Amino acid sequence: MALPKFILGDNTDFPNAIYVIHTEFPRFIINLENDELEWFEDFDDEDENELVSETESMIKLATEFYDREILKYEE
């Protein structure tokens, strides 16, 4: 099955949270309510150094995806 790079998610147990799931490496889920990130990968020390520099970019991409999706609902 081919998955999109990003998927929107929500949960009634967390009514204020909006989640964006990144399905490609490195896989993660971000809660846009508070920018909390949960990684689905295990990283070694070498990977973590690179990851720190890319995290800001990943958050930006996830937020841009969410903004584009919301604009589609508003049209």
Backbone as a printed PyTorch tensor [residue, N CA C, xyz], in Angstrom:
tensor([[[  0.8440,  -1.1700,   0.0000],
         [  0.0000,   0.0000,   0.0000],
         [  0.8920,   1.2370,   0.0000]],

        [[  0.6060,   2.1610,  -0.8630],
         [  1.3210,   3.4320,  -0.8900],
         [  0.6600,   4.3920,   0.0940]],

        [[  1.4650,   5.0020,   0.9420],
         [  0.9540,   5.9580,   1.9160],
         [  1.3720,   7.3670,   1.5270]],

        [[  0.5290,   8.3510,   1.8400],
         [  0.9590,   9.7330,   1.6390],
         [  2.0640,  10.0740,   2.6380]],

        [[  2.8450,  11.0780,   2.3180],
         [  3.9470,  11.4800,   3.1930],
         [  3.4300,  11.9720,   4.5410]],

        [[  2.3080,  12.6920,   4.5420],
         [  1.7150,  13.2180,   5.7680],
         [  0.2630,  12.7810,   5.8680]],

        [[ -0.1980,  12.5400,   7.0910],
         [ -1.5880,  12.1910,   7.3650],
         [ -2.0500,  13.0290,   8.5520]],

        [[ -3.2640,  13.5820,   8.4670],
         [ -3.8590,  14.3020,   9.5970],
         [ -4.5380,  13.3170,  10.5220]],

        [[ -4.5050,  13.5980,  11.8220],
         [ -5.1780,  12.7380,  12.7830],
         [ -5.7260,  13.5490,  13.9340]],

        [[ -6.7960,  13.0320,  14.5340],
         [ -7.3300,  13.6270,  15.7510],
         [ -7.8650,  12.5110,  16.6270]],

        [[ -8.2350,  12.8690,  17.8530],
         [ -8.7150,  11.8800,  18.7950],
         [ -9.6380,  12.5860,  19.7780]],

        [[-10.8330,  12.0420,  20.0050],
         [-11.8030,  12.7010,  20.8910],
         [-11.3240,  12.7340,  22.3400]],

        [[-10.3730,  11.8760,  22.7160],
         [ -9.8280,  11.9390,  24.0700],
         [ -8.9230,  13.1530,  24.2640]],

        [[ -8.4750,  13.7320,  23.1740],
         [ -7.6200,  14.9260,  23.1950],
         [ -8.2250,  15.9590,  22.2370]],

        [[ -9.3250,  16.5980,  22.6400],
         [-10.1020,  17.4180,  21.7070],
         [ -9.3750,  18.6340,  21.1410]],

        [[ -8.3520,  19.1380,  21.8120],
         [ -7.6380,  20.3120,  21.3100],
         [ -6.4290,  19.9570,  20.4530]],

        [[ -6.0620,  18.6880,  20.4430],
         [ -4.8620,  18.2600,  19.7270],
         [ -5.1800,  17.9920,  18.2610]],

        [[ -4.2600,  18.3860,  17.4190],
         [ -4.3080,  18.0650,  15.9930],
         [ -2.9640,  17.4280,  15.6720]],

        [[ -3.0160,  16.2200,  15.1250],
         [ -1.7960,  15.4680,  14.8550],
         [ -1.5040,  15.4150,  13.3650]],

        [[ -0.2200,  15.5190,  13.0460],
         [  0.2560,  15.2550,  11.6950],
         [  1.2310,  14.0920,  11.8160]],

        [[  0.9810,  13.0440,  11.0510],
         [  1.8190,  11.8560,  11.0610],
         [  2.6830,  11.8670,   9.8070]],

        [[  3.9840,  11.7650,   9.9910],
         [  4.9390,  11.7040,   8.8840],
         [  5.2640,  10.2300,   8.6680]],

        [[  4.9770,   9.7000,   7.4910],
         [  5.0580,   8.2610,   7.2470],
         [  6.3750,   7.7950,   6.6300]],

        [[  7.2340,   8.7270,   6.2620],
         [  8.5240,   8.3650,   5.6720],
         [  9.6320,   8.5340,   6.7120]],

        [[ 10.7880,   7.9250,   6.4270],
         [ 11.8980,   8.0490,   7.3710],
         [ 12.3770,   9.4850,   7.4510]],

        [[ 12.5740,  10.0010,   8.6260],
         [ 12.2850,   9.4180,   9.9240],
         [ 10.8120,   9.6270,  10.2880]],

        [[ 10.1430,   8.5430,  10.6290],
         [  8.7140,   8.5990,  10.9220],
         [  8.4840,   9.2500,  12.2830]],

        [[  7.4510,  10.1230,  12.3260],
         [  7.1240,  10.7910,  13.5770],
         [  5.6660,  11.2340,  13.5530]],

        [[  5.1930,  11.6170,  14.7220],
         [  3.8910,  12.2540,  14.8550],
         [  4.1250,  13.5390,  15.6400]],

        [[  3.4830,  14.6120,  15.1910],
         [  3.6060,  15.8880,  15.8830],
         [  2.2170,  16.3460,  16.3030]],

        [[  2.1280,  16.8270,  17.5080],
         [  0.9030,  17.4290,  18.0110],
         [  1.0380,  18.9300,  17.7620]],

        [[  0.2500,  19.4690,  16.8390],
         [  0.3750,  20.8830,  16.4820],
         [ -0.1330,  21.8100,  17.5740]],

        [[ -0.8420,  21.2720,  18.5510],
         [ -1.3000,  22.0960,  19.6680],
         [ -0.1040,  22.6230,  20.4690]],

        [[  0.9190,  21.7730,  20.6310],
         [  2.0600,  22.1640,  21.4610],
         [  3.4220,  21.8380,  20.8250]],

        [[  3.4260,  21.4110,  19.5580],
         [  4.6390,  21.0460,  18.8090],
         [  5.4130,  19.8850,  19.4390]],

        [[  4.7350,  19.0650,  20.2340],
         [  5.3830,  17.8930,  20.8090],
         [  5.5690,  16.8380,  19.7230]],

        [[  6.7700,  16.2980,  19.6510],
         [  7.1250,  15.3060,  18.6390],
         [  7.3490,  13.9450,  19.2800]],

        [[  6.8700,  12.9220,  18.6140],
         [  7.1360,  11.5430,  19.0370],
         [  7.7120,  10.8130,  17.8300]],

        [[  8.9280,  10.2950,  17.9830],
         [  9.5990,   9.5970,  16.8980],
         [  9.2200,   8.1280,  16.9180]],

        [[  9.0600,   7.5260,  15.7380],
         [  8.8050,   6.1060,  15.6010],
         [ 10.0570,   5.3520,  15.1800]],

        [[ 11.1860,   5.9890,  15.3080],
         [ 12.4690,   5.3990,  14.9190],
         [ 13.3860,   5.3760,  16.1410]],

        [[ 14.3480,   4.4820,  16.1180],
         [ 15.4210,   4.4740,  17.1020],
         [ 16.6490,   5.0910,  16.4420]],

        [[ 17.2740,   6.0210,  17.1330],
         [ 18.4210,   6.7330,  16.5760],
         [ 19.6510,   6.4810,  17.4310]],

        [[ 20.7990,   6.3930,  16.7580],
         [ 22.0410,   6.3350,  17.5170],
         [ 22.5600,   7.7600,  17.6880]],

        [[ 23.6470,   7.9190,  18.4200],
         [ 24.1690,   9.2600,  18.7120],
         [ 24.4860,  10.0400,  17.4440]],

        [[ 25.0280,   9.3730,  16.4470],
         [ 25.3750,  10.0350,  15.1880],
         [ 24.1150,  10.5570,  14.4840]],

        [[ 23.0630,   9.7380,  14.4630],
         [ 21.8000,  10.1510,  13.8510],
         [ 21.1740,  11.3210,  14.5930]],

        [[ 21.2670,  11.3040,  15.9120],
         [ 20.6260,  12.3400,  16.7090],
         [ 21.1880,  13.7200,  16.4070]],

        [[ 22.4800,  13.8180,  16.1520],
         [ 23.0720,  15.1110,  15.8260],
         [ 22.4650,  15.6740,  14.5450]],

        [[ 22.3090,  14.8380,  13.5340],
         [ 21.7040,  15.2760,  12.2800],
         [ 20.2230,  15.5800,  12.4740]],

        [[ 19.5690,  14.7820,  13.2950],
         [ 18.1440,  14.9290,  13.5460],
         [ 17.8210,  16.2770,  14.1840]],

        [[ 18.6600,  16.7150,  15.0960],
         [ 18.4410,  17.9930,  15.7600],
         [ 18.4000,  19.1090,  14.7290]],

        [[ 19.2970,  19.0660,  13.7640],
         [ 19.3450,  20.1240,  12.7580],
         [ 18.1480,  20.0650,  11.8040]],

        [[ 17.5690,  18.8850,  11.6150],
         [ 16.4590,  18.7370,  10.6770],
         [ 15.0800,  18.8500,  11.3300]],

        [[ 15.0120,  18.7980,  12.6450],
         [ 13.7210,  18.7990,  13.3320],
         [ 12.9220,  20.0570,  13.0170]],

        [[ 13.5540,  21.1970,  13.0320],
         [ 12.8610,  22.4450,  12.7330],
         [ 12.2570,  22.4020,  11.3330]],

        [[ 12.9940,  21.8990,  10.3750],
         [ 12.4970,  21.7800,   9.0090],
         [ 11.3070,  20.8300,   8.9310]],

        [[ 11.3660,  19.7200,   9.6630],
         [ 10.2690,  18.7540,   9.6560],
         [  9.0010,  19.3420,  10.2620]],

        [[  9.1490,  20.0980,  11.3300],
         [  7.9920,  20.7570,  11.9440],
         [  7.3800,  21.7430,  10.9580]],

        [[  8.2280,  22.4720,  10.2610],
         [  7.7440,  23.4350,   9.2660],
         [  6.9700,  22.7290,   8.1550]],

        [[  7.5030,  21.6280,   7.6430],
         [  6.8210,  20.8840,   6.5780],
         [  5.4780,  20.3380,   7.0590]],

        [[  5.4360,  19.8150,   8.2730],
         [  4.1930,  19.2810,   8.8200],
         [  3.1540,  20.3890,   8.9860]],

        [[  3.5900,  21.5460,   9.4540],
         [  2.6800,  22.6780,   9.6360],
         [  2.1690,  23.1870,   8.2920]],

        [[  3.0350,  23.2570,   7.2980],
         [  2.6140,  23.6750,   5.9610],
         [  1.5910,  22.7000,   5.3760]],

        [[  1.8120,  21.4010,   5.5750],
         [  0.8440,  20.3990,   5.1270],
         [ -0.5080,  20.6570,   5.7890]],

        [[ -0.5080,  20.8420,   7.0900],
         [ -1.7630,  21.0990,   7.8080],
         [ -2.4570,  22.3490,   7.2520]],

        [[ -1.7190,  23.4210,   7.0640],
         [ -2.3010,  24.6640,   6.5430],
         [ -2.9320,  24.4540,   5.1660]],

        [[ -2.2530,  23.7090,   4.2830],
         [ -2.8080,  23.4290,   2.9470],
         [ -4.0920,  22.6170,   3.0560]],

        [[ -4.1060,  21.6260,   3.9340],
         [ -5.2990,  20.7920,   4.0990],
         [ -6.4730,  21.6120,   4.6180]],

        [[ -6.2320,  22.4670,   5.5650],
         [ -7.3050,  23.2960,   6.1390],
         [ -7.8530,  24.2480,   5.0840]],

        [[ -6.9950,  24.8010,   4.2510],
         [ -7.4680,  25.6920,   3.1830],
         [ -8.4210,  24.9530,   2.2500]],

        [[ -8.1670,  23.6890,   1.9980],
         [ -9.0470,  22.8990,   1.1310],
         [-10.4310,  22.7450,   1.7370]],

        [[-10.5100,  22.6080,   3.0590],
         [-11.8080,  22.4840,   3.7370],
         [-12.5710,  23.8110,   3.7290]],

        [[-11.8410,  24.9270,   3.7260],
         [-12.4720,  26.2330,   3.7770],
         [-12.9980,  26.6910,   2.4300]],

        [[-12.5450,  26.0640,   1.3480],
         [-12.9830,  26.4780,  -0.0010],
         [-14.4020,  26.0710,  -0.2930]]])
